[in-house]
Amino acid sequence: YGNDVDDAWRCVSLALRISSILSSRHLPCAIECWDATDGHILLIEAAERLPNWVDDDVSQGGAGGPAGCRNRCWIAGGRVHLIPP
């Protein structure tokens, strides 16, 4: 069947809903959305609006690009959170 971008976004939508429902029941969770081929799909989609530190070199205090943002972008409480270095 191949890669279907709509399937990926359905999963993201489901993750947002699940995290929101669990949070409202005082059962917090954090969900990371990662594609084996493309990487962090939320960062790819938001690339034009991300803060500069995401692409800055690690030696300059940045994350070192999308690969360096692994474990920095999470869905929690029905919202996307980006944790700075």
C-alpha positions in Angstrom: 0.0 0.0 0.0 2.9 2.4 0.4 3.2 5.5 2.5 0.0 7.5 2.9 0.4 10.9 4.3 -3.3 11.0 5.3 -2.7 7.9 7.5 0.1 9.7 9.3 -2.1 12.8 10.0 -4.9 10.5 11.2 -2.5 9.1 13.7 -1.4 12.5 14.8 -5.0 13.6 15.2 -5.7 10.5 17.2 -2.6 11.1 19.4 -3.8 14.7 20.1 -7.3 13.4 21.1 -6.0 10.6 23.3 -3.6 12.8 25.1 -6.3 15.4 25.7 -8.8 12.9 27.0 -6.3 11.2 29.3 -5.1 14.6 30.6 -8.7 15.7 31.4 -9.0 12.5 33.5 -5.8 13.3 35.4 -3.8 10.6 33.5 -1.1 12.6 31.8 0.8 11.0 29.0 3.4 12.2 26.4 3.4 10.9 22.8 6.1 11.3 20.2 5.3 11.2 16.5 8.2 9.7 14.5 8.2 8.3 11.0 10.9 5.7 10.2 11.5 7.3 6.8 10.9 11.0 7.3 11.7 11.6 10.9 9.8 13.8 13.2 6.6 14.6 11.1 5.5 17.4 13.4 8.8 19.3 13.0 8.7 18.8 9.2 5.2 20.2 9.0 6.1 23.2 11.2 9.5 23.8 9.7 8.8 27.4 8.7 7.6 28.4 12.2 10.2 26.7 14.4 12.5 28.7 16.6 16.1 29.3 15.3 17.6 27.0 17.9 16.1 23.9 16.2 18.5 24.3 13.2 21.4 25.9 15.1 24.5 23.8 15.5 25.0 22.1 18.8 28.2 24.0 19.4 26.2 27.2 19.2 23.7 26.1 21.8 21.1 24.7 19.3 19.6 21.3 18.9 21.5 20.4 15.7 18.6 20.2 13.4 15.6 17.9 13.3 17.6 14.8 14.2 18.9 16.6 17.3 15.2 17.3 18.3 14.6 13.6 19.0 13.0 13.6 22.5 12.3 17.3 22.3 8.9 17.4 20.5 5.9 15.8 22.3 2.1 15.8 22.3 0.8 16.2 25.8 -2.6 17.4 27.0 -3.8 17.7 23.5 -1.1 20.2 22.5 2.3 20.0 20.8 5.2 20.9 23.1 8.8 21.7 21.9 11.4 21.5 24.7 14.4 23.8 24.2 18.0 22.6 24.7 
